[in-house]
Amino acid sequence: MVSRMPRKDGGGRPDADASAAADRLEEIFELQRGLASMMKRGRYPEGTEDRVSALCTAIMHEAVELQRTTNWKWWKTPTEFDRTEAREELIDIWHFVIQASLELGLTPDDILAEYRRKNEINRDRQRDGY
């Protein structure tokens, strides 16, 4: 599974939660594989690039649906934020992100490694005034 790497946040202790998080992510991947196997593929693009492109479109549209749960229209009288609806839209995004990950051959371990790598880049950028 995931090796217990030292934390990069200066804590110096092994990240015991990394293994549990990877296990949960693996469960999410398995659930998505099961859902994908149930879907009719007639309208789903054939090639990986076309599938990833279609999934990007779905992610963008779900992001707009998530945004619509917020009071982003400064010219409109605000309504009460519906956290439950927002969470549901965010999970819709997760479905498509996980499917795109599967299409690109990423494993939960790959995602954790890439996330750590990119997180360090983003931290460096913040320290450098990006």
C-alpha positions in Angstrom: 0.0 0.0 0.0 1.5 3.4 0.9 4.8 3.7 2.6 4.8 5.8 5.8 6.8 8.8 4.7 7.9 11.5 7.0 5.5 14.5 6.9 6.6 17.5 5.0 4.9 19.9 7.4 7.8 19.8 9.8 6.1 17.4 12.2 8.9 14.9 11.6 6.7 11.9 12.6 5.6 9.2 10.1 2.2 10.1 8.6 0.1 7.3 10.1 -3.0 8.7 8.5 -1.6 8.3 4.9 -2.2 4.6 4.9 -5.7 4.9 6.1 -6.4 7.7 3.6 -5.0 5.6 0.8 -7.3 2.7 1.9 -10.3 5.1 1.7 -9.2 6.4 -1.7 -8.9 2.8 -2.9 -12.5 2.2 -1.8 -13.6 5.2 -3.7 -11.8 3.9 -6.8 -13.5 0.5 -6.4 -16.9 2.1 -6.1 -16.3 4.2 -9.2 -15.1 1.1 -11.2 -18.3 -0.6 -10.2 -20.4 2.3 -11.2 -18.6 2.7 -14.5 -19.1 -1.0 -15.3 -22.9 -0.5 -15.0 -23.1 2.4 -17.5 -24.0 2.0 -21.1 -21.0 2.8 -23.2 -22.9 3.7 -26.4 -22.5 7.5 -25.9 -19.2 7.4 -24.1 -16.3 8.3 -26.4 -14.0 5.5 -27.6 -10.4 6.8 -27.1 -8.7 7.9 -23.9 -8.2 11.4 -25.0 -11.8 11.8 -26.0 -13.0 10.3 -22.7 -10.8 12.6 -20.7 -12.1 15.5 -22.7 -15.7 14.5 -22.0 -14.9 14.1 -18.3 -13.4 17.6 -18.3 -16.6 19.0 -19.7 -18.6 17.1 -17.0 -16.3 18.4 -14.3 -16.7 22.0 -15.5 -20.5 21.7 -15.6 -20.6 20.2 -12.2 -18.4 23.0 -10.9 -20.9 25.5 -12.3 -23.6 23.7 -10.5 -21.6 23.9 -7.3 -21.0 27.6 -7.8 -24.7 28.1 -8.3 -25.2 26.9 -4.7 -23.3 30.0 -3.6 -24.2 33.7 -3.5 -21.7 34.6 -6.2 -24.0 37.1 -7.8 -23.1 40.3 -5.9 -26.0 42.2 -7.5 -28.6 39.7 -6.2 -30.2 39.5 -2.8 -28.3 36.6 -1.0 -30.1 33.4 -0.1 -29.2 31.0 2.6 -26.3 28.8 1.6 -27.4 25.1 1.2 -24.3 23.2 2.4 -26.0 19.8 1.7 -26.7 20.7 -1.9 -23.1 22.1 -2.3 -21.7 18.9 -0.9 -23.7 16.8 -3.3 -22.4 18.9 -6.3 -18.8 18.5 -5.0 -19.2 14.7 -4.8 -20.5 14.8 -8.4 -17.2 16.4 -9.3 -15.3 13.7 -7.4 -17.1 11.0 -9.4 -15.8 12.5 -12.7 -12.3 13.2 -11.3 -12.0 9.6 -10.1 -13.2 8.4 -13.5 -10.7 10.6 -15.2 -8.0 9.2 -12.9 -9.0 5.7 -13.9 -8.9 6.6 -17.6 -5.4 7.9 -17.1 -4.3 4.8 -15.3 -3.7 6.6 -11.9 -3.9 4.6 -8.7 -4.6 5.9 -5.3 -0.8 5.7 -4.6 -0.1 7.6 -7.8 -2.5 10.3 -6.7 -1.0 10.6 -3.3 2.5 10.8 -4.7 1.5 13.4 -7.4 -0.5 15.4 -4.8 2.5 15.5 -2.5 4.8 16.5 -5.4 2.5 19.3 -6.6 1.7 20.4 -3.1 5.4 21.0 -2.5 5.7 23.0 -5.7 2.7 25.2 -4.6 4.2 25.7 -1.2 7.5 26.8 -2.8 5.5 29.2 -5.0 3.8 30.7 -2.0 7.1 31.1 -0.2 8.5 32.8 -3.3 5.6 35.2 -3.6 3.9 33.5 -6.6 
